[in-house]
Amino acid sequence: MSRLFGTLAVAAVALAATPALAQIKIASVGPMTGQYAAFGEQLKRGAEMAVKDINAAGGVNGQQLVLQIGDDACDPKQATAVANKLVADKVVFVAGHYCSGSSIPASDIYKEGKILQITPASTNIKLTDDAFAKGNTTVFRTCGRDDVQGTTVGAYLLKWHRNAKVAILHDKSPYGKGVADETKKALNKGGMREAMYESYNDTDKDFTALINKMKQAKIEMIVLGGYHTAGAMLIKQSREQGLASQMVGFDALEDPEFAKLGGAATDGVLMSFPPKAEDDPKNADLVKKFRDSKYEPTGYTLFTYAAVKVWAEAAAKAKSTDAAAVAAALRQGTYQSAVGPLAFDQKGDIKNAAYDIYVWKDGKSFPATK
């Protein structure tokens, strides 16, 4: 996780010129600066487009939305500072955060501040499990969880690479360790044992020692629980140092920056990610709007768009922006969204979450055939 402590960036963006009393404050929060800023941009773009579309259609309960963008730099301390600022600003809804290590501590603050939270990207199971255990009913997500991702990757390895020597690596973050441990659990349950289980620091730049250790262990598959920056450096340095192991990562690799940082070494890298919403023909007009604005809605862009839209629909159903009332509405029925039908369970997780396996080639990721 980034240790960057930048200036607290919470900028208000009014998307419609309406009287102050006819406005509802909402926010999207993620890493707008630091090494994971590409993902913060995904959240920002998705939220902005959703607010623009909602306001053009009349707003929520007759009121226009005003969007604030918060920068947590994927750091838990900065995330709590942003969360407290949003409570003071009387924001009623947050689409965020990106990193699980930010979403988890911020969720307690949002509960006390009566702010409903829908994360489009935080997959650690503790976010909703712990919130539910503490009686926090206002935490949701439009993405799946680490246990679903881990089961998907584990099943893939058991089917296609059962006899491979596997190294499971993680960056010690709630996200990275979460997906790594869930994959380890799935592999072990299927009778496959890892040859290595190691951690690294997300700020590491030189992976020589770790690569040498994998070479000595004759590792054939690397399961990477971490973000795209370290993943790109690790696979690039592995190729440069003669390690031909195939890498399989998770959803945090899904940004074009991964291929830019790792170059040709990223060809063949596998990853888990939900079925890509930008490829769904039903989203053709929406995707065109993003592309017309010179932005490609990859990764969690449309998951953020969906988070804002389902909150707005639930608020209309509840005829209120009160967090408890909207939460109750979200748990009733199914919401049609840019990322498919969304139905939420009592913990705030989506029912029937699914992940696919993708492979990187020539700077893009495609569905893997094997």
C-alpha positions in Angstrom: 0.0 0.0 0.0 1.2 3.5 -0.8 2.8 5.4 2.0 2.3 8.7 0.2 0.9 11.4 2.4 -0.1 14.2 0.0 -2.2 17.2 0.4 -5.8 16.2 1.3 -7.6 16.6 -2.0 -11.3 16.8 -1.7 -12.5 19.0 -4.5 -16.1 19.8 -5.0 -17.4 19.6 -8.6 -20.8 21.0 -9.2 -22.3 19.4 -12.3 -25.4 21.5 -12.5 -26.1 25.2 -11.6 -28.8 24.8 -9.1 -29.7 26.5 -5.8 -27.7 25.2 -2.8 -30.9 23.9 -1.1 -31.6 21.7 -4.1 -28.3 19.8 -4.0 -27.2 16.5 -2.6 -23.6 16.0 -1.7 -22.0 12.7 -2.7 -18.3 11.7 -3.1 -16.0 9.2 -4.8 -12.7 8.4 -3.0 -9.6 6.6 -4.2 -5.9 7.0 -4.9 -5.9 10.2 -7.0 -2.2 10.5 -6.4 0.6 8.0 -5.8 1.6 4.8 -7.6 -2.0 3.6 -7.9 -3.4 6.9 -9.3 -4.5 5.1 -12.5 -7.1 3.3 -10.5 -8.2 6.5 -8.8 -8.8 7.9 -12.2 -11.1 5.0 -13.0 -13.2 5.7 -9.9 -13.3 9.5 -10.6 -14.3 9.1 -14.3 -17.0 6.5 -13.5 -18.5 8.7 -10.8 -18.4 11.9 -12.8 -20.2 10.3 -15.8 -22.9 8.8 -13.5 -23.5 12.1 -11.8 -23.7 13.8 -15.2 -26.3 11.3 -16.4 -28.3 11.3 -13.2 -28.5 15.1 -13.1 -29.5 15.3 -16.8 -32.4 13.0 -16.0 -33.6 15.2 -13.2 -31.4 14.3 -10.3 -32.4 12.3 -7.2 -35.8 13.0 -5.6 -35.9 16.3 -7.5 -32.5 17.4 -6.3 -29.2 17.7 -8.3 -26.1 15.9 -7.2 -22.8 17.6 -6.4 -19.8 15.3 -6.6 -16.7 15.6 -4.4 -13.5 13.7 -5.2 -11.4 12.5 -2.3 -7.7 11.4 -2.5 -6.7 8.7 -0.1 -3.5 7.7 -1.9 -4.4 4.1 -0.9 -3.1 4.9 2.6 -5.4 4.1 5.6 -4.4 7.2 7.6 -5.2 9.5 4.6 -8.4 7.5 4.0 -9.6 8.2 7.5 -8.8 11.9 7.1 -10.8 12.1 3.9 -13.7 10.2 5.5 -13.8 12.6 8.5 -13.8 15.5 6.0 -16.7 14.1 4.1 -18.7 13.6 7.3 -18.0 17.3 8.2 -19.2 18.2 4.7 -22.4 16.4 5.2 -21.9 14.0 2.3 -24.6 11.3 2.2 -23.0 8.7 0.0 -19.5 7.6 -1.0 -18.5 5.5 -4.0 -15.2 4.1 -2.8 -12.6 3.4 -1.8 -10.3 1.5 -4.2 -7.9 -0.2 -1.8 -9.4 -2.5 0.9 -6.9 -1.1 3.3 -8.6 2.3 2.9 -12.2 1.1 2.7 -12.0 -0.9 5.9 -11.0 1.9 8.4 -13.1 4.5 6.5 -16.2 2.3 6.8 -16.3 2.9 10.6 -16.2 6.6 10.1 -18.9 6.5 7.5 -21.1 4.5 9.8 -20.9 7.1 12.6 -21.4 9.9 10.1 -24.5 8.1 8.6 -22.9 7.9 5.1 -23.7 5.0 2.9 -20.7 3.4 1.3 -20.5 1.4 -1.9 -17.1 0.3 -3.0 -16.6 -0.5 -6.6 -13.3 -2.3 -6.1 -12.4 -3.3 -2.5 -12.5 -7.1 -2.4 -11.2 -8.0 1.0 -13.8 -10.2 2.8 -13.2 -8.4 6.1 -14.8 -5.2 4.8 -18.4 -6.6 4.7 -17.9 -9.5 7.2 -16.6 -7.2 10.0 -19.1 -4.5 9.2 -21.9 -7.0 9.4 -20.6 -8.4 12.7 -20.5 -4.8 14.1 -24.0 -4.1 13.0 -23.0 -1.8 10.2 -25.6 -2.2 7.5 -24.6 0.6 5.3 -21.5 -1.0 3.5 -21.9 -2.4 0.1 -19.8 -3.3 -3.0 -20.5 -3.7 -6.7 -17.5 -6.1 -7.1 -16.9 -9.6 -5.8 -14.8 -10.7 -2.9 -11.4 -12.3 -2.4 -12.8 -15.7 -1.6 -14.6 -15.7 -5.0 -11.4 -14.6 -6.8 -9.3 -17.1 -4.9 -11.6 -19.9 -5.7 -11.6 -18.9 -9.4 -7.8 -18.7 -9.6 -7.4 -21.9 -7.5 -9.7 -23.8 -9.8 -7.8 -22.6 -12.9 -4.5 -23.8 -11.5 -5.9 -27.1 -10.3 -7.3 -27.7 -13.8 -4.4 -26.6 -16.0 -1.2 -26.5 -13.7 -1.9 -29.1 -11.0 1.7 -30.4 -11.2 3.4 -27.0 -11.4 5.7 -25.7 -8.7 3.9 -22.6 -7.4 5.1 -19.6 -5.5 2.4 -17.6 -3.7 3.5 -14.0 -3.1 1.8 -11.1 -1.5 2.5 -7.4 -0.6 1.3 -7.6 3.0 -1.7 -5.3 2.3 -5.2 -6.4 3.2 -6.0 -6.8 -0.5 -2.8 -8.6 -1.5 -2.6 -11.0 1.4 -6.4 -11.5 1.1 -6.4 -12.8 -2.5 -3.2 -14.7 -2.0 -4.5 -16.5 1.1 -7.8 -17.3 -0.5 -6.0 -18.8 -3.5 -3.8 -20.8 -1.2 -6.8 -22.1 0.6 -8.4 -23.2 -2.6 -5.3 -24.9 -3.9 -4.7 -26.7 -0.6 -8.3 -27.9 -0.5 -7.8 -29.3 -4.0 -4.7 -31.2 -3.0 -2.1 -28.8 -4.4 0.6 -27.5 -2.2 2.6 -24.4 -2.9 6.4 -24.7 -3.1 6.9 -21.1 -1.7 4.9 -18.6 0.3 6.6 -15.2 0.6 5.8 -11.6 1.2 7.3 -8.4 -0.2 6.9 -4.7 0.3 4.7 -2.7 -2.1 7.5 -0.1 -2.3 10.2 -2.6 -3.4 11.9 -1.8 -6.6 14.5 -4.6 -6.8 13.2 -8.2 -6.7 16.6 -9.9 -7.3 16.7 -11.8 -4.0 13.1 -13.1 -4.4 13.7 -14.0 -8.1 16.9 -15.9 -7.1 15.0 -17.8 -4.4 12.3 -18.8 -7.0 15.0 -19.9 -9.5 16.5 -22.1 -6.9 13.1 -23.6 -6.1 12.5 -24.1 -9.8 9.2 -22.2 -9.6 6.9 -22.5 -12.6 3.9 -20.5 -11.6 3.8 -17.2 -9.6 0.6 -16.3 -7.8 0.9 -12.6 -7.2 -1.3 -11.0 -4.5 -0.5 -7.3 -5.1 -0.9 -4.3 -7.3 0.1 -3.7 -10.9 3.2 -1.5 -10.2 5.1 -4.2 -8.3 3.7 -6.9 -10.5 5.1 -5.2 -13.6 8.5 -4.8 -12.1 8.6 -8.3 -10.8 7.7 -10.0 -14.1 10.0 -7.7 -16.1 13.0 -8.4 -13.8 12.2 -12.1 -13.8 12.5 -12.2 -17.5 15.7 -10.1 -17.5 17.2 -12.5 -14.9 16.2 -15.7 -16.7 13.2 -16.8 -14.7 10.5 -18.0 -17.1 7.8 -18.7 -14.6 4.2 -17.7 -15.6 2.5 -15.1 -13.4 -1.1 -15.2 -12.4 -2.5 -12.1 -10.6 -5.8 -10.6 -9.7 -8.0 -7.6 -10.5 -5.4 -5.1 -9.4 -3.5 -5.8 -12.7 -6.4 -4.5 -14.8 -5.1 -1.2 -16.1 -3.1 -0.5 -19.3 -0.4 1.0 -17.1 0.5 -2.6 -16.1 1.7 -3.4 -19.7 3.3 0.0 -20.1 5.4 -0.6 -17.0 6.3 -4.2 -17.7 6.6 -4.0 -21.4 6.8 -7.3 -23.4 7.4 -9.2 -20.2 3.7 -8.9 -19.4 2.7 -11.0 -22.4 1.2 -14.2 -21.1 0.5 -12.9 -17.6 -2.9 -14.2 -16.3 -5.3 -12.5 -14.0 -8.7 -12.8 -12.6 -11.3 -10.1 -13.2 -15.1 -9.9 -13.4 -16.7 -10.2 -16.9 -15.7 -7.0 -18.5 -18.6 -4.6 -18.6 -17.0 -2.4 -21.3 -17.3 -5.4 -23.7 -21.0 -5.9 -23.0 -23.1 -4.8 -26.1 -25.7 -3.4 -23.7 -23.2 -0.8 -22.6 -22.2 0.3 -26.2 -23.8 3.7 -25.9 -22.3 4.3 -22.4 -18.9 3.2 -23.5 -19.1 5.5 -26.5 -19.8 8.5 -24.2 -16.6 7.7 -22.3 -14.6 7.3 -25.5 -16.0 10.5 -26.9 -14.6 12.2 -23.8 -11.2 10.6 -24.7 -11.2 8.1 -21.9 -11.3 4.3 -22.1 -13.6 2.9 -19.3 -11.4 0.0 -18.3 -11.0 -1.7 -14.9 -13.4 -0.4 -12.3 -14.7 2.6 -14.2 -18.1 1.1 -14.9 -18.2 -0.5 -11.5 -18.1 3.0 -10.0 -20.6 4.2 -12.5 -22.9 1.4 -11.4 -22.3 2.2 -7.7 -23.5 5.7 -8.1 -26.5 4.7 -10.2 -27.8 2.0 -7.9 -27.4 4.3 -4.9 -29.5 6.9 -6.8 -32.1 4.4 -7.7 -32.3 3.1 -4.2 -32.6 6.7 -2.8 -35.5 7.3 -5.2 -37.1 4.1 -4.1 -36.7 5.0 -0.5 -37.7 8.6 -1.2 -34.8 9.6 1.0 -31.0 9.9 1.1 -30.9 8.6 4.7 -28.2 5.9 4.8 -30.4 3.3 6.7 -33.3 3.9 4.4 -31.3 3.6 1.2 -29.5 0.5 2.6 -32.9 -1.1 3.2 -33.9 -0.3 -0.4 -30.7 -1.7 -1.8 -31.4 -5.1 -0.2 -34.8 -5.2 -1.9 -35.0 -6.7 -5.3 -32.5 -6.5 -8.2 -31.0 -3.4 -9.8 -30.1 -3.4 -13.5 -26.7 -1.8 -13.8 -23.8 -1.3 -16.2 -22.1 -4.3 -14.6 -25.2 -6.5 -14.8 -28.0 -7.3 -12.5 -27.1 -6.5 -8.9 -28.8 -8.0 -5.9 -27.3 -7.5 -2.4 -27.2 -9.9 0.5 -27.5 -9.0 4.2 -23.8 -8.2 4.4 -23.9 -5.9 1.4 -22.1 -8.2 -1.0 -23.5 -8.9 -4.4 -25.1 -12.2 -5.0 -23.7 -14.6 -7.6 -20.4 -12.7 -8.1 -18.3 -14.1 -10.8 -14.7 -13.8 -12.1 -13.1 -14.9 -15.3 -9.5 -15.6 -16.2 -7.8 -13.1 -18.6 -4.4 -13.1 -20.3 -2.3 -10.1 -21.2 -0.9 -9.7 -24.8 0.4 -6.7 -26.6 -0.7 -4.3 -23.9 -4.3 -5.5 -23.5 -6.0 -8.3 -21.6 -8.2 -10.9 -23.3 -10.3 -13.9 -22.0 -7.9 -16.8 -21.6 -8.8 -20.0 -23.5 -6.5 -22.1 -21.3 
